[in-house]
Amino acid sequence: TINKSDLFETRLRVGVSASESSTANAVSTASVTQNISVDVISKIDQLLHRQSAVEEQLRSAKKSVYLTLVVMILILVIIYMTMNNMTSNLLMYSTAVHKSLQGTNQHEHPDL
């Protein structure tokens, strides 16, 4: 015969065993969740570092583009000023030659 206290004790042991198993499962799940969280945080940190590196490269590229544009504009200004100076020198030279030729023409042909 089974007495009531043995039955109660057996039920208590089954309940405690189920509770321990459930607690172990919960701890295991919490551990896995924590590992996943650490992994996700690590990935986010890596992405933020990559983003800051890309932003730094972009800033550097912008600076080099602006510097290149400034140098090109300076070169164009220098070329323009040189061409302008050469043109004015050529104009002055041609005017002097023209006056000189007019002067020789007047000496050769006084009636002009």
Backbone bond lengths (Angstrom), bond angles and torsions (degrees), N, CA, C in turn:
res aa  C-N    CA-C-N  psi(-1)  N-CA   C-N-CA  omega(-1)  CA-C   N-CA-C  phi
1 T - - - 1.461 - - 1.532 109.66 -
2 I 1.269 114.71 147.77 1.477 121.64 178.59 1.511 107.56 -103.15
3 N 1.313 115.31 124.07 1.461 115.39 177.89 1.522 109.80 -90.03
4 K 1.309 114.97 166.63 1.475 120.90 -172.81 1.524 111.94 -67.33
5 S 1.308 118.71 -33.51 1.465 119.63 -177.93 1.531 110.99 -69.87
6 D 1.345 118.82 -36.69 1.460 121.16 175.84 1.532 110.71 -64.26
7 L 1.303 116.03 -42.52 1.461 120.76 178.83 1.530 110.94 -63.39
8 F 1.317 115.25 -43.64 1.462 119.72 178.28 1.528 110.62 -63.18
9 E 1.317 117.55 -41.49 1.462 122.24 -179.74 1.529 110.39 -65.50
10 T 1.328 116.49 -40.34 1.465 120.06 178.69 1.526 110.20 -64.32
11 R 1.329 115.32 -45.41 1.476 118.94 177.65 1.527 110.97 -61.05
12 L 1.337 116.62 -39.89 1.466 120.97 179.50 1.520 110.11 -63.54
13 R 1.359 116.24 -43.36 1.468 119.40 178.99 1.528 111.28 -63.17
14 V 1.315 117.84 -42.58 1.477 121.41 178.31 1.520 109.72 -62.22
15 G 1.329 116.35 -41.85 1.467 119.96 179.25 1.515 111.85 -65.40
16 V 1.337 116.60 -43.63 1.471 120.37 178.92 1.518 109.88 -64.60
17 S 1.323 117.22 -42.11 1.463 121.31 179.27 1.525 110.73 -62.50
18 A 1.338 117.06 -44.02 1.469 121.05 178.21 1.526 110.08 -64.30
19 S 1.318 116.08 -40.00 1.464 120.24 179.28 1.521 110.76 -64.49
20 E 1.356 116.92 -42.57 1.462 120.37 178.30 1.524 110.86 -63.76
21 S 1.332 115.24 -42.17 1.462 119.60 178.80 1.525 110.43 -62.73
22 S 1.309 117.48 -43.48 1.464 122.29 179.15 1.529 110.46 -63.68
23 T 1.332 116.19 -41.72 1.462 120.27 178.23 1.526 110.67 -63.81
24 A 1.325 116.80 -42.40 1.469 120.86 178.50 1.516 110.47 -62.09
25 N 1.341 116.30 -42.20 1.471 120.13 177.52 1.524 111.04 -62.73
26 A 1.329 115.86 -42.04 1.465 119.86 -179.66 1.532 110.39 -64.56
27 V 1.338 116.97 -42.14 1.467 120.77 178.56 1.519 109.98 -64.02
28 S 1.321 116.92 -42.48 1.461 121.09 178.82 1.537 110.75 -62.39
29 T 1.335 116.16 -44.82 1.473 120.52 178.00 1.519 110.76 -62.25
30 A 1.337 116.61 -42.00 1.467 120.36 179.04 1.524 110.31 -63.30
31 S 1.315 117.22 -39.28 1.459 121.37 179.23 1.530 110.84 -64.68
32 V 1.340 116.03 -45.11 1.473 119.99 178.10 1.532 110.07 -62.17
33 T 1.337 115.81 -43.46 1.469 120.17 179.14 1.522 110.75 -61.28
34 Q 1.333 116.74 -40.94 1.454 120.39 179.34 1.532 110.40 -65.12
35 N 1.330 116.85 -41.71 1.469 119.91 177.88 1.520 111.10 -62.29
36 I 1.342 115.90 -42.52 1.466 119.89 178.11 1.526 109.84 -62.97
37 S 1.336 117.75 -41.78 1.465 121.37 179.59 1.521 110.75 -62.26
38 V 1.343 116.18 -44.13 1.471 119.48 178.41 1.521 110.15 -62.38
39 D 1.327 116.82 -40.21 1.467 121.27 177.74 1.525 111.39 -61.92
40 V 1.333 116.40 -46.35 1.467 121.32 -179.45 1.528 110.31 -63.28
41 I 1.332 116.72 -43.39 1.466 120.17 179.08 1.526 110.36 -62.67
42 S 1.321 116.53 -40.05 1.471 121.05 177.89 1.527 110.63 -62.57
43 K 1.334 116.86 -44.43 1.473 120.44 179.09 1.534 110.87 -63.26
44 I 1.329 116.66 -42.89 1.474 120.15 178.99 1.523 109.98 -62.14
45 D 1.322 117.26 -41.29 1.460 121.55 178.34 1.528 110.89 -61.91
46 Q 1.342 116.26 -43.36 1.468 120.21 177.86 1.531 110.79 -61.65
47 L 1.327 116.20 -42.79 1.469 119.91 -179.86 1.524 111.48 -64.32
48 L 1.335 117.01 -39.51 1.460 120.22 178.14 1.525 110.98 -64.62
49 H 1.337 117.05 -39.94 1.473 119.82 177.05 1.523 110.38 -64.14
50 R 1.338 116.51 -42.43 1.473 119.70 178.04 1.519 110.33 -62.13
51 Q 1.328 116.75 -43.16 1.459 120.48 -178.93 1.523 110.19 -61.37
52 S 1.326 117.82 -43.78 1.462 119.82 -179.59 1.528 110.50 -66.40
53 A 1.334 117.47 -35.68 1.464 120.19 177.16 1.527 110.82 -65.45
54 V 1.329 116.20 -42.01 1.472 120.33 178.83 1.536 110.33 -65.36
55 E 1.335 117.04 -41.11 1.465 120.07 178.06 1.529 110.62 -62.17
56 E 1.312 117.82 -39.30 1.466 121.95 178.43 1.523 110.33 -64.66
57 Q 1.343 116.77 -42.32 1.464 120.45 177.49 1.524 110.64 -63.74
58 L 1.328 116.53 -38.79 1.459 120.53 179.48 1.528 110.50 -64.65
59 R 1.347 116.79 -43.39 1.469 120.43 177.13 1.524 110.82 -60.23
60 S 1.311 116.03 -43.16 1.469 121.07 -179.94 1.532 110.26 -63.83
61 A 1.323 116.40 -42.00 1.469 120.38 179.10 1.521 110.90 -64.50
62 K 1.336 117.59 -41.12 1.463 120.74 177.92 1.519 110.72 -61.44
63 K 1.348 116.36 -43.40 1.464 120.06 179.24 1.520 110.63 -60.60
64 S 1.329 116.93 -43.51 1.462 119.33 -178.37 1.532 110.96 -67.60
65 V 1.325 117.05 -35.90 1.473 119.81 177.53 1.524 110.22 -65.63
66 Y 1.338 117.39 -45.37 1.462 120.58 178.47 1.523 111.11 -62.15
67 L 1.326 116.75 -41.90 1.459 120.75 179.26 1.528 110.50 -63.29
68 T 1.329 116.41 -42.27 1.467 120.32 178.12 1.527 110.86 -62.26
69 L 1.332 116.88 -42.28 1.469 120.00 178.53 1.525 111.68 -62.88
70 V 1.330 116.82 -42.72 1.464 120.18 179.41 1.521 110.43 -62.72
71 V 1.329 116.88 -43.83 1.470 120.19 179.48 1.529 110.52 -63.47
72 M 1.334 117.25 -41.83 1.465 120.12 179.27 1.526 110.93 -63.46
73 I 1.335 116.50 -42.03 1.470 119.66 179.08 1.522 110.35 -63.97
74 L 1.336 116.84 -41.23 1.466 119.66 177.65 1.528 111.18 -62.09
75 I 1.333 115.97 -42.05 1.467 119.08 178.61 1.526 110.51 -63.02
76 L 1.326 116.92 -42.39 1.474 119.91 178.53 1.533 111.34 -63.47
77 V 1.325 117.05 -40.19 1.468 120.51 178.41 1.525 109.84 -63.81
78 I 1.333 116.56 -44.00 1.468 119.85 179.32 1.528 110.40 -62.79
79 I 1.338 116.65 -42.88 1.474 119.75 178.14 1.527 110.25 -62.72
80 Y 1.331 116.91 -43.67 1.465 120.42 179.89 1.533 110.79 -61.36
81 M 1.341 115.63 -45.89 1.467 118.82 -178.96 1.524 110.75 -65.01
82 T 1.319 117.16 -39.37 1.464 120.64 178.62 1.524 110.48 -64.77
83 M 1.321 116.65 -45.51 1.471 120.35 179.01 1.529 110.12 -63.51
84 N 1.322 116.57 -41.66 1.458 120.99 179.68 1.529 109.89 -63.01
85 N 1.326 116.32 -43.34 1.457 121.43 178.90 1.524 110.34 -64.48
86 M 1.340 116.77 -43.34 1.461 120.22 178.84 1.527 110.47 -63.72
87 T 1.318 116.51 -40.27 1.467 120.44 179.89 1.518 110.53 -64.01
88 S 1.344 116.31 -44.83 1.461 118.34 -179.56 1.532 110.35 -67.54
89 N 1.341 117.92 -37.68 1.466 120.36 176.47 1.520 110.50 -63.39
90 L 1.330 116.62 -41.84 1.457 121.05 179.15 1.521 110.49 -64.60
91 L 1.331 116.39 -40.14 1.457 120.78 178.76 1.528 110.46 -64.33
92 M 1.344 115.56 -44.38 1.468 118.96 178.66 1.530 110.08 -63.69
93 Y 1.311 116.73 -41.96 1.461 120.71 179.79 1.524 111.05 -63.39
94 S 1.352 116.49 -45.70 1.475 119.18 -179.64 1.526 110.55 -65.27
95 T 1.339 117.70 -35.72 1.464 120.55 177.22 1.524 110.06 -65.18
96 A 1.330 115.60 -43.04 1.475 118.95 179.07 1.521 110.63 -63.93
97 V 1.335 116.80 -42.30 1.467 120.22 178.57 1.518 109.85 -63.69
98 H 1.320 116.16 -41.77 1.458 120.30 179.96 1.525 110.55 -62.28
99 K 1.339 117.04 -45.46 1.469 120.38 178.71 1.510 110.74 -64.62
100 S 1.305 115.60 -39.14 1.457 120.01 179.65 1.525 110.06 -64.03
101 L 1.339 115.61 -42.98 1.462 119.62 178.96 1.526 110.26 -66.21
102 Q 1.323 116.94 -38.84 1.460 119.67 177.65 1.515 109.97 -63.23
103 G 1.323 115.20 -40.00 1.468 119.61 178.69 1.507 111.34 -62.84
104 T 1.315 119.16 -41.94 1.469 120.99 179.67 1.510 110.04 -71.40
105 N 1.326 117.00 -35.03 1.458 119.82 178.40 1.524 110.08 -64.60
106 Q 1.313 117.48 -39.09 1.463 120.51 -179.30 1.524 110.59 -68.03
107 H 1.337 117.04 -34.50 1.454 119.31 178.06 1.515 110.78 -69.08
108 E 1.342 116.17 -36.67 1.459 119.40 -178.68 1.521 111.09 -77.59
109 H 1.327 117.11 -36.02 1.459 121.81 -177.63 1.521 108.75 -124.02
110 P 1.298 118.71 87.67 1.470 120.87 -176.76 1.525 113.53 -64.43
111 D 1.312 118.32 -23.14 1.459 119.32 -178.95 1.521 112.72 -74.21
112 L 1.352 119.66 -11.99 1.457 120.41 178.72 1.454 108.51 -75.01
